[in-house]
């Protein structure tokens, strides 16, 4: 049982990190109804920009501030050059635009800062918690615990922002109906800039945490694929769903690898969440927290 809880807790902590990745997708989808394929590229761009400024001699806090300004500029130009010309276009058109945007961001990031792998030290040791190890025997990483706390705090702040602030309610109104939001005086262009800035901030935090864990490298762009099972389980429009979906994915993949993997040759951690998401689509395609929609034909 001790080993079971160690695996379970480690999976839940990893799941909170997955929730942070999925959160960027939820923000864009709530405001535009479009799956932002460029979110993984934004994570890579934010992390690479931060370590780029650090390599130029900037202190950590200044590098993060400059990276945040870069993400704000990216949000502004994305709205002006990509989204604004495509207002009222079909969702598939906007989705294809985000695919092109993803490749553009990846190219700009590597053209500016190079393609080599960078180490990133946040001052958080990736080592077992001594007190927990001594009293329970469970090997829980300090980094996982702190990173999960940061992710949970960010999710809580964004939940309050969406549900309690005027801007957050305007974001939800734009997501429901662009034309109706424009009719009541909500600026679609301003809302899109704000939500892409918030998504850029989430991408920065995600890039710093995952970059410190795995190194700042091109592989960070593949976090977009890791978020897909989380979104399918939790729902594309729910912040709470991103949390619950991340916890389910994190816990299930670790437990499956430990208890099922040895019987099938191992290596199932990488694909088990997708199999779980596929099975879940057959039961509840809108996700645990998604709204069931019935279209009249």
ABEGO torsion letter per residue (X at the ends): XAAAAAAAAAAAAAAAAAAAAAAAAAAAAAAAGBBBAAAAAAAAAAAAAAAAAAAAGBBAAAAAAAAAAAAAAAAAAAAAAAAAAABGBBAAAAAAAAAAAAAAAAAAAAAAAEABBBBBBAGBBBBBBAAAAAAAGBBBBAAAAAAAAAAAAAAAAAAAAAAABAAAAAAAAAAABAAAAAAAGBBAAAAAAAAAAAAAAAAAAAAAAAAAAAEBBAAAAAAAAAAAAAAAAAEAABAAAAAAAAAAAAAAAAAAAAAAAAAAGEGAAAAAAAAAAAAAAAABAAEAABBBBBBBX
